[in-house]
């Protein structure tokens, strides 16, 4: 164990050399976990490709107006399913970027389904009114969280990218900067599969 | 306030041969001088602890009981649940995978250590949810998931509940797995939030 001051490292004998080497390598500009650490306040942008894409659990959920949306109806489209809630801070942060992504690629075959957890349409409608950019993609309601359970969602937000055959191709746990070029590139690659 | 700890991800990290490997740069991703930084929110006076330098970063934010009550009341949950959760020492907990490799954590492996040296298990989300389900409540959000595998860019947050009282002190021992390695770290002298935020 070592106590580190800005320019002084006090390590016990066991770890002194380790600290010194790590410090030297860091000073030399070599990547370390610390150097790789992203700004915790920034939303990340990576989506994890699934090694064995599986069929997404089908669902039928109502939107803000009570109209049912069946996932199966979106076969042939790339679908981004985003599980969220208004009380979840990163969910709120990523919502405007989700709309920008939808504006960018919605006309090219991308469907966005924002599946709300445990809230009612009146509450969510009030929340969307607070946003600078009103979501134009469907917001669906999963009041008993059964659909998120089917998807294996453990925490909010969690997002899935489905291909045109309804298979889950990518997953992202935690908030994302959906308007990041890398996200757009990933989705365009899926869109261009056909 | 910064409290740094230097450690490696392998059991016998201080072995000379491993240090040589480190020097060759082979084990660099598994080694770092990690730090714990304590900060005080200038508006609320509440404290937070944030680790850096590890593949898993962890941030603990004090949460006062009234805030916990407000969060659960706003979800429409029964008063019994609101009272039960807010009777615990609650922290907002944020975890990030800061590396380019997957890692996994399991709250059941974590312990909090009280000043008398006793190690205690943390009440997990699934334990809470099980109690709520028996009450006919299907709510399963807001608490830190029991376990997660974080791939590149993944992160998460949620409440952790420590069975202590406002202002109590403890050390938090937490761990995670990455590849074949298990990492264990301790954040020392964490303090439960007071009954009320100091500056409010």
Interface residues (C-beta under 8 A of the other chain):
Chain A: X1 X2 X3 X4 X9 X11 X14 X15 X17 X18 X19 X21 X22 X23 X25 X30 X31 X32 X33 X34 X36 X37 X38 X40 X44 X45 X46 X47 X48 X85 X87 X88 X89 X90 X117 X118 X144 X145 X149 X154 X155 X156 X171 X172 X173 X174 X175 X176
Chain B: X2 X3 X4 X5 X6 X7 X8 X13 X14 X19 X22 X23 X25 X28 X29 X31 X32 X33 X34 X35 X50 X52 X53 X54 X55 X57 X59 X71 X74 X75 X94 X96 X98 X99 X100 X138 X139 X140 X141 X142 X144 X145 X146 X147 X148 X150 X151 X152 X153 X154 X155 X156 X157 X158
